[in-house]
Amino acid sequence: MVASVKRFAYVRSAEFTEDENGVREYRDYYIAETTERVGSIAAIRRRRPDLQRWQPHPEDRDALVRRFALQQRKHSLLWDITVDYSTAAGEEEDNPLDVAARIEMGETTQANPVARDTNGRWLVNTAGKPLEGVTEDFSFVTLNVTKNIGPWPAWLLQYRQAVNSDAIRIKGLTCAPRTLKVGSLTIGAEQLFGDDLVYAELRMNLIYNEDTWDRWFLNRGLEEVAFTIKPNLKNKGRKTVEYFHQGCVDRMFQPVSEPVFLDEDGCQHRVDAEGKRVSLKQRVDAALRGESIEMNIKVKHPLDPEDIIFLRKQLRKPMPFSVLPLR
């Protein structure tokens, strides 16, 4: 069986010291109990990543862990742990965690849906209908980041396929919000530096899209928003509006078999006798006043190109990229 930690407890702290050069040192003692002998050291280290080498002291951020020592008690699965902190930690040898991130720029090609032309106009055919299913091969800038890390960071799983929530500057490239996404994350095998520092190499692939990673969808459906007016039972003389969904119809008032274009209210496009748009609010307000305008309006056909609405949707979770190891 693989060892796990049953108990990890703080015992006491030794006296704080500071020498004539201003070097401050701390020592804390802990005790841990494991389930098995084999694999105990690794299990204890994973249990408290905040106590590993070069992690900061909780009350003195300039003092870093310089030693994490374990001693097993005889004939037991109890371990005495000593954690030494010093403001001089790391000065005597190169800390692999201090090595700057290596960032290489590359390129990748992906087939992406296209809704607009190079001038920003919606793609429509000669009848003014949207051209659907259009894709184009786009070349995107990739930033391949390599950085040594200690304990696996808490953000690791949260940032899979995430996009940047705010603008970020990397190697002179300014990326506007939602233009940078995490393509892949890999962490190499753990390595040991000195006697007690465990670290690993993080490899992260970021993909830049200047048009953002949002997606555009046609505002269409088989159903639309409808309403009914009912008396308000609590306040006599007042009326209540109840909204619901109903099937869309064609010019002959027959149920449609394919999705139709909807307006910003989620309704089929309706016009009055003069061809002017009638909104859902106008219809509801008229019904509340007791006016019957439904007989004087109709579903618009054919639609004009400006009647076609595209919905912009975020399919990836925006996250702050400032926590990523990019330096």
C-alpha positions in Angstrom: 0.0 0.0 0.0 1.0 3.6 -0.6 1.6 5.5 2.6 -0.7 8.4 3.6 -0.6 10.8 6.5 -3.0 10.1 9.4 -1.9 13.1 11.5 0.2 16.2 11.1 0.4 18.5 14.1 2.3 21.5 15.2 4.3 20.9 18.4 6.2 24.1 19.3 8.6 26.8 18.1 12.2 27.4 19.2 13.4 30.9 20.2 13.7 33.4 17.4 17.3 34.6 16.8 18.8 37.5 14.8 22.6 37.9 14.4 24.7 41.1 14.0 24.2 41.0 10.3 20.4 41.1 10.6 19.9 37.5 9.6 16.7 36.3 11.3 16.2 32.5 11.9 13.3 30.5 13.2 12.7 26.9 14.0 9.4 25.0 14.2 8.7 21.5 15.4 6.0 19.2 14.1 4.9 15.6 14.5 3.4 13.3 11.8 1.9 9.8 11.8 1.7 7.8 8.6 -0.1 4.6 7.7 2.9 2.8 6.1 6.7 3.0 6.2 7.3 2.9 2.5 6.5 6.2 0.9 6.1 8.1 4.2 8.6 10.8 3.4 6.9 11.7 0.1 3.5 11.6 1.7 4.6 13.9 4.5 6.1 16.4 2.0 2.9 16.4 -0.1 0.8 16.9 3.0 2.4 20.3 3.9 3.8 21.9 0.7 3.9 25.2 2.5 6.7 23.9 4.7 9.0 22.8 1.9 12.3 24.4 1.0 12.2 28.1 0.2 8.6 28.6 1.2 8.1 31.7 3.3 7.6 31.9 7.0 3.9 32.6 7.8 4.8 35.8 9.8 8.1 36.8 8.2 7.9 36.6 4.4 11.6 37.3 4.0 12.5 34.2 6.0 12.4 31.1 3.8 12.6 27.4 4.7 16.2 26.3 4.4 15.8 22.8 5.9 12.9 20.4 6.3 14.2 17.4 8.3 12.4 14.2 9.2 13.4 11.7 11.8 11.3 8.5 12.3 10.9 7.3 15.9 12.0 3.7 16.5 9.5 0.9 16.1 6.7 3.3 15.1 5.2 5.3 12.3 5.7 8.6 14.1 7.9 11.2 12.6 9.6 14.2 14.2 9.9 17.1 11.8 12.1 20.1 12.1 11.6 23.2 9.9 14.3 25.8 9.9 13.7 29.3 8.4 16.3 32.0 7.6 16.4 35.3 5.8 19.7 34.1 4.3 18.1 31.0 2.8 18.9 30.6 -0.9 21.9 32.9 -0.9 24.5 30.1 -0.7 23.2 28.2 -3.7 21.0 28.7 -6.8 17.4 28.0 -6.1 15.8 26.2 -9.2 12.5 27.9 -8.2 14.1 31.3 -8.8 15.1 30.5 -12.4 13.1 32.8 -14.7 10.4 31.3 -16.9 11.5 30.4 -20.4 8.9 31.6 -23.0 9.2 30.6 -26.6 6.9 32.0 -29.3 5.5 29.6 -31.9 2.6 29.2 -34.2 -0.3 26.8 -34.6 -3.1 26.4 -37.1 -6.7 25.7 -36.2 -10.0 25.6 -38.1 -12.3 28.1 -36.6 -16.0 29.1 -37.4 -16.3 32.4 -39.3 -19.2 34.7 -39.0 -17.7 38.0 -40.4 -15.6 39.0 -43.3 -12.3 41.0 -43.1 -14.3 44.3 -42.9 -16.3 43.1 -40.0 -19.5 42.5 -42.0 -21.7 39.5 -41.3 -21.3 36.7 -43.9 -24.6 36.5 -45.8 -25.7 35.2 -49.2 -27.3 37.2 -52.0 -30.7 36.7 -50.3 -29.4 38.2 -47.1 -29.3 34.9 -45.2 -26.4 34.0 -43.1 -23.8 31.6 -44.5 -23.6 28.9 -41.9 -21.0 26.3 -41.3 -18.2 28.4 -42.7 -14.8 27.6 -41.2 -11.3 29.0 -42.0 -7.8 27.8 -41.1 -6.3 30.5 -38.9 -2.7 30.8 -37.7 -2.5 31.6 -34.0 0.6 32.8 -32.0 1.5 30.3 -29.2 3.5 31.0 -26.1 5.3 27.9 -24.8 6.2 28.5 -21.1 8.6 26.4 -19.1 9.0 27.1 -15.4 10.2 25.1 -12.3 7.6 24.8 -9.6 7.6 23.3 -6.1 4.3 22.0 -4.8 1.7 21.6 -7.4 -0.1 25.0 -7.5 -3.7 25.3 -6.4 -4.7 26.9 -9.7 -3.5 24.0 -11.8 -6.9 22.3 -12.5 -8.9 25.6 -12.5 -7.0 27.0 -15.4 -7.4 24.1 -17.9 -8.9 25.8 -21.1 -9.3 29.1 -19.2 -9.0 32.5 -20.9 -7.5 35.7 -19.4 -10.0 37.8 -17.6 -8.0 41.0 -17.9 -5.3 42.4 -20.0 -1.8 41.0 -19.5 1.6 41.8 -21.0 4.0 39.0 -21.8 7.4 39.6 -23.4 6.2 42.9 -25.0 2.9 41.3 -26.3 -0.2 42.9 -24.7 -3.1 40.5 -24.7 -6.5 42.0 -24.3 -9.1 40.2 -22.1 -10.3 36.8 -23.4 -7.7 36.7 -26.2 -5.3 34.3 -24.4 -6.3 30.7 -23.5 -4.4 27.9 -21.8 -4.0 25.2 -24.4 -2.2 22.5 -22.4 -0.5 22.0 -19.0 2.0 19.3 -18.2 4.2 18.7 -15.2 7.3 16.6 -15.4 8.7 14.1 -13.0 9.7 15.4 -9.5 13.4 16.2 -9.0 15.4 16.6 -5.8 17.6 19.6 -5.3 20.0 19.3 -2.3 18.7 17.2 0.5 15.1 18.3 0.7 13.8 20.5 -2.2 11.5 18.7 -4.5 10.6 20.5 -7.7 9.3 19.7 -11.1 9.2 21.4 -14.5 5.9 22.9 -15.6 5.2 23.2 -19.3 2.3 25.4 -20.3 1.0 26.2 -23.8 -0.9 29.6 -24.2 -2.7 30.4 -27.5 -3.3 34.0 -28.6 -6.4 35.0 -30.6 -6.7 38.7 -31.2 -10.4 38.3 -32.0 -11.0 36.8 -28.5 -12.0 33.2 -27.8 -15.7 34.1 -27.7 -18.0 32.3 -30.1 -20.8 33.7 -32.3 -24.2 32.0 -32.6 -27.2 32.8 -34.7 -30.2 33.8 -32.6 -32.6 31.2 -33.8 -35.0 28.7 -32.4 -38.1 26.6 -32.8 -39.8 28.3 -29.9 -40.3 32.0 -29.0 -41.2 34.0 -25.8 -45.0 34.4 -25.5 -47.2 36.0 -22.8 -50.6 35.9 -21.3 -52.5 38.4 -19.2 -54.2 37.2 -16.0 -56.0 39.0 -13.2 -54.0 39.6 -10.1 -55.8 37.8 -7.3 -54.0 39.7 -4.6 -54.7 43.2 -6.0 -58.1 43.5 -7.6 -58.2 45.7 -10.7 -54.5 44.9 -11.5 -53.2 42.4 -14.0 -50.3 40.0 -14.1 -48.1 39.1 -17.0 -47.0 35.5 -17.3 -44.4 34.6 -19.8 -43.9 31.2 -21.4 -42.6 29.6 -24.6 -44.6 28.6 -27.6 -43.8 27.1 -30.9 -42.8 29.4 -33.8 -45.1 29.5 -36.9 -44.6 30.3 -40.6 -46.6 32.8 -42.7 -49.5 30.4 -42.8 -49.5 30.0 -39.0 -48.2 26.5 -39.3 -45.6 25.1 -36.9 -42.1 25.5 -38.3 -39.9 22.5 -38.8 -36.6 24.4 -38.8 -35.3 27.1 -36.4 -36.3 30.6 -37.3 -34.6 33.9 -36.6 -35.6 35.6 -33.4 -35.4 39.3 -32.3 -33.6 40.6 -29.2 -36.7 39.8 -27.1 -36.6 36.1 -28.1 -39.7 36.5 -30.3 -40.3 36.1 -34.0 -39.8 39.4 -35.8 -43.2 41.2 -35.9 -44.3 44.3 -37.7 -47.4 46.5 -37.9 -49.4 47.4 -41.0 -46.8 50.0 -41.9 -43.9 47.5 -41.6 -42.6 49.0 -38.4 -41.1 46.6 -35.8 -43.3 45.8 -32.8 -41.4 44.8 -29.7 -42.5 42.4 -27.0 -42.8 45.3 -24.6 -45.2 47.2 -26.9 -47.4 44.1 -27.2 -47.4 43.5 -23.4 -48.1 47.2 -22.6 -51.0 47.3 -25.1 -52.5 44.1 -23.6 -52.3 45.6 -20.1 -54.2 48.6 -21.3 -56.8 46.3 -22.8 -55.9 47.2 -26.4 -56.0 44.5 -29.0 -53.1 45.0 -31.4 -52.3 41.4 -32.1 -54.7 41.3 -35.0 -52.9 44.2 -36.7 -49.4 42.8 -36.5 -47.8 39.9 -38.3 -44.7 37.9 -38.4 -42.2 39.7 -40.7 -41.3 37.9 -44.0 -38.9 38.1 -45.6 -36.4 39.4 -43.1 -33.8 42.0 -43.8 -30.1 41.3 -43.2 -30.1 43.7 -40.2 -32.8 41.6 -38.6 -30.4 38.7 -38.2 -28.9 38.7 -34.7 -25.7 37.0 -33.7 -25.2 36.1 -30.0 -21.7 36.4 -28.6 -21.0 33.8 -25.9 -18.1 33.0 -23.6 -17.5 29.3 -23.6 -14.3 29.4 -21.6 -14.0 30.5 -18.0 -12.2 33.9 -17.6 -9.5 33.7 -15.0 -6.8 36.2 -13.8 -3.6 35.2 -15.5 -1.5 37.2 -13.1 -1.1 34.0 -10.9 0.5 32.0 -13.7 4.3 31.5 -13.6 5.2 33.8 -16.5 8.3 35.4 -14.9 
